[in-house]
Amino acid sequence: MAEIVCKLLIIGGGPGGYVTAIRAAQLGIDTLIVDEGPLGGTCLNIGCIPSKALIHAGEEFHKLTEAATGGSPFGLSAASPAIDLGKTMAWKDGIVTRLTGGVAGLLKKAGAKSLRGRASIRDGKTVTVETDLGPQTVHAETIVIATGSEPVELPSLPFGGKVISSTGALALTQLPESLVVVGGGYIGLEIGTAYAKLGVKVTVVEAAPRILPVWDAELTGPVAKRLAALGVEVMTGAKVTGLTDDGETLQVATDDGSDITLAADKILVAVGRRPRTQGFGLEQLALPMDGPFIRIDNQCRTAMRGVYAIGDVTGEPMLAHRAMAQGEMVADLIAGQPRVWDKRAIPAVCFTDPEIVSVGLGPDAARRDGQAVLVGTFPFRANGRAMSLAREDGFVRVIAREDNHVVLGIEAVGAGVAEFASAFSLAIEMGVRLEDIADTIHAHPTMGEAIQESALAALGRGLHL
Ligand SMILES: Cc1cc2nc3c(=O)[nH]c(=O)nc-3n(C[C@H](O)[C@H](O)[C@H](O)COP(=O)(O)OP(=O)(O)OC[C@H]3O[C@@H](n4cnc5c(N)ncnc54)[C@H](O)[C@@H]3O)c2cc1C
């Protein structure tokens, strides 16, 4: 069996793992990154990027459909549009290939080595990698576990046939006539909305009393409205119990005690993701866990010296930018630099239509924390740029401490507001007060003016409402 010796071994080439590898190699650390699949992990291959590509294609098709059916507010018209989903997916795959190739190039440029194969942990310093050329043993001083997460399967509805995961939904080459989305969280709704815009009859089945339960009802209201306008049927308080005996129809039990059946060409199960902690010898290390996640401290250290864990395998929020930030910190730590996880906020974005972005605390969470707060809201219906885009739905909301006006959270729902995430995060990391936002000149006409107006509203100085 071939033997490799390195200083740092990273298991998993997703955004957590590859960022660790790039930064560590830049710092001169002898680094090897192992992945059984293509580099880029869930995010680049079957998650963030391909889903956003499909969402964009759906939006473009929807605009053409509006123009073809006399629904364009801009007076545009078009002949009946068509889509070749095979071509759409090939375009999406092209983006994925460019990005994953880019990661390989960045690793090489930084001087990190990479190895394709499945890693199995033997002990805290030894890992076996099953490669196409046979098993290789890797001896490393330090190991970073970045094995990510995988979709949760419903026991009553295992993946296979017409029952698909988000991975399957992002790889369809023919439009189904109907799609049932089981789970009204961000993954199910993002993909469901994209297919609804492509003309598919979409039904969402959610067990909770409302969709997107992570965000409050005010923020999710405009999304629910738009889903209805797009013809998406949303069933809340409804649990899927399985398929009928012929495997064709979905059985659903509703909160009011009735049982119904739903026919669908495809059923997307998007009920959550679980950390990948099994099947690769992690149990050999007998690490303390936090529920299903690997327990880490504020430097991403596990309980075993020289073994770090980052990304989805370490807990919520399971988001690519959290994984990347942890990876960057861990590389610095391994190089001997003093670092600690001291982030004030991790932005959360939902790429539905309209989009939702939230950073820091919402009003309810702030009050639960015992804070007396000022809340300022500004609706896009009073924003000139939103009007010119025919997208007046949604608002910006700022939440600040009542006593010293330090901003605790900024949230928005509206078309394209995902791009606000950077401004919101920057403001909270910098510890801004309402006055800082209110006294900053915001360009006119932009939807971003609503950020300034929400701060003015919280201060009782609103100008345009
Ligand atoms: C449909 C969808 C949409 C999403 N959209 C967003 C979004 O818009 N924004 C966002 O921030 N997040 C989004 N996410 C979540 C995001 O993809 C994850 O949070 C992120 O990929 C986690 O990064 P990671 O490095 O922890 O793990 P992953 O990206 O899951 O990478 C883990 C890697 O480890 C490898 N691996 C695992 N075990 C082994 C082993 N034993 N040997 C070798 N290799 C192994 C896997 O092959 C994989 O490549 C989305 C996810 C999905 C599914």
The ligand as an SDF file (V2000), in Angstrom:
LIG
                    3D

 53 58  0  0  0  0  0  0  0  0999 V2000
  -29.8460   22.4110   -3.1240 C   0  0  0  0  0  0  0  0  0  0  0  0
  -28.9420   23.1260   -2.1510 C   0  0  0  0  0  0  0  0  0  0  0  0
  -28.8310   24.5030   -2.2040 C   0  0  0  0  0  0  0  0  0  0  0  0
  -28.0010   25.1710   -1.3150 C   0  0  0  0  0  0  0  0  0  0  0  0
  -27.9180   26.5260   -1.4120 N   0  0  0  0  0  0  0  0  0  0  0  0
  -27.0940   27.1980   -0.5680 C   0  0  0  0  0  0  0  0  0  0  0  0
  -26.9400   28.6060   -0.6850 C   0  0  0  0  0  0  0  0  0  0  0  0
  -27.5570   29.2480   -1.5130 O   0  0  0  0  0  0  0  0  0  0  0  0
  -26.0770   29.2190    0.1580 N   0  0  0  0  0  0  0  0  0  0  0  0
  -25.3610   28.5260    1.0990 C   0  0  0  0  0  0  0  0  0  0  0  0
  -24.5840   29.1320    1.8470 O   0  0  0  0  0  0  0  0  0  0  0  0
  -25.4950   27.1940    1.2370 N   0  0  0  0  0  0  0  0  0  0  0  0
  -26.3330   26.5090    0.4140 C   0  0  0  0  0  0  0  0  0  0  0  0
  -26.4300   25.1530    0.5250 N   0  0  0  0  0  0  0  0  0  0  0  0
  -25.6650   24.4740    1.5890 C   0  0  0  0  0  0  0  0  0  0  0  0
  -24.1970   24.3250    1.1820 C   0  0  0  0  0  0  0  0  0  0  0  0
  -24.1200   23.5690    0.0030 O   0  0  0  0  0  0  0  0  0  0  0  0
  -23.4230   23.6500    2.3100 C   0  0  0  0  0  0  0  0  0  0  0  0
  -23.6130   24.3750    3.5020 O   0  0  0  0  0  0  0  0  0  0  0  0
  -21.9380   23.5810    2.0060 C   0  0  0  0  0  0  0  0  0  0  0  0
  -21.6920   22.8850    0.8060 O   0  0  0  0  0  0  0  0  0  0  0  0
  -21.1970   22.8990    3.1580 C   0  0  0  0  0  0  0  0  0  0  0  0
  -19.8490   22.8290    2.8800 O   0  0  0  0  0  0  0  0  0  0  0  0
  -18.9080   21.7050    3.5120 P   0  0  0  0  0  0  0  0  0  0  0  0
  -17.5450   22.0170    3.0260 O   0  0  0  0  0  0  0  0  0  0  0  0
  -19.1630   21.6210    4.9610 O   0  0  0  0  0  0  0  0  0  0  0  0
  -19.4210   20.3040    2.9100 O   0  0  0  0  0  0  0  0  0  0  0  0
  -19.8130   19.8020    1.4650 P   0  0  0  0  0  0  0  0  0  0  0  0
  -19.9530   20.8940    0.4850 O   0  0  0  0  0  0  0  0  0  0  0  0
  -20.9840   18.8940    1.6590 O   0  0  0  0  0  0  0  0  0  0  0  0
  -18.5380   18.9580    1.0260 O   0  0  0  0  0  0  0  0  0  0  0  0
  -18.1720   17.7810    1.6610 C   0  0  0  0  0  0  0  0  0  0  0  0
  -17.2920   16.9780    0.7420 C   0  0  0  0  0  0  0  0  0  0  0  0
  -16.7400   15.8950    1.4660 O   0  0  0  0  0  0  0  0  0  0  0  0
  -16.6460   14.7720    0.6370 C   0  0  0  0  0  0  0  0  0  0  0  0
  -16.5760   13.5810    1.4890 N   0  0  0  0  0  0  0  0  0  0  0  0
  -17.4410   13.2240    2.4680 C   0  0  0  0  0  0  0  0  0  0  0  0
  -17.0160   12.0980    3.0700 N   0  0  0  0  0  0  0  0  0  0  0  0
  -15.8520   11.7480    2.4700 C   0  0  0  0  0  0  0  0  0  0  0  0
  -14.9200   10.6810    2.6470 C   0  0  0  0  0  0  0  0  0  0  0  0
  -15.0870    9.7610    3.5890 N   0  0  0  0  0  0  0  0  0  0  0  0
  -13.8480   10.6320    1.8340 N   0  0  0  0  0  0  0  0  0  0  0  0
  -13.6530   11.5690    0.8710 C   0  0  0  0  0  0  0  0  0  0  0  0
  -14.4890   12.5840    0.6640 N   0  0  0  0  0  0  0  0  0  0  0  0
  -15.5730   12.6870    1.4550 C   0  0  0  0  0  0  0  0  0  0  0  0
  -17.9110   14.8460   -0.2260 C   0  0  0  0  0  0  0  0  0  0  0  0
  -17.7350   14.1350   -1.4280 O   0  0  0  0  0  0  0  0  0  0  0  0
  -18.0460   16.3590   -0.4300 C   0  0  0  0  0  0  0  0  0  0  0  0
  -17.4400   16.7620   -1.6410 O   0  0  0  0  0  0  0  0  0  0  0  0
  -27.2570   24.4420   -0.3560 C   0  0  0  0  0  0  0  0  0  0  0  0
  -27.3460   23.0500   -0.3050 C   0  0  0  0  0  0  0  0  0  0  0  0
  -28.1820   22.3910   -1.1890 C   0  0  0  0  0  0  0  0  0  0  0  0
  -28.2660   20.8960   -1.1290 C   0  0  0  0  0  0  0  0  0  0  0  0
  1  2  1  0
  2  3  1  0
  2 52  2  0
  3  4  2  0
  4  5  1  0
  4 50  1  0
  5  6  2  0
  6  7  1  0
  6 13  1  0
  7  8  2  0
  7  9  1  0
  9 10  1  0
 10 11  2  0
 10 12  1  0
 12 13  2  0
 13 14  1  0
 14 15  1  0
 14 50  1  0
 15 16  1  0
 16 17  1  0
 16 18  1  0
 18 19  1  0
 18 20  1  0
 20 21  1  0
 20 22  1  0
 22 23  1  0
 23 24  1  0
 24 25  2  0
 24 26  1  0
 24 27  1  0
 27 28  1  0
 28 29  2  0
 28 30  1  0
 28 31  1  0
 31 32  1  0
 32 33  1  0
 33 34  1  0
 33 48  1  0
 34 35  1  0
 35 36  1  0
 35 46  1  0
 36 37  1  0
 36 45  1  0
 37 38  2  0
 38 39  1  0
 39 40  1  0
 39 45  2  0
 40 41  1  0
 40 42  2  0
 42 43  1  0
 43 44  2  0
 44 45  1  0
 46 47  1  0
 46 48  1  0
 48 49  1  0
 50 51  2  0
 51 52  1  0
 52 53  1  0
M  END
$$$$
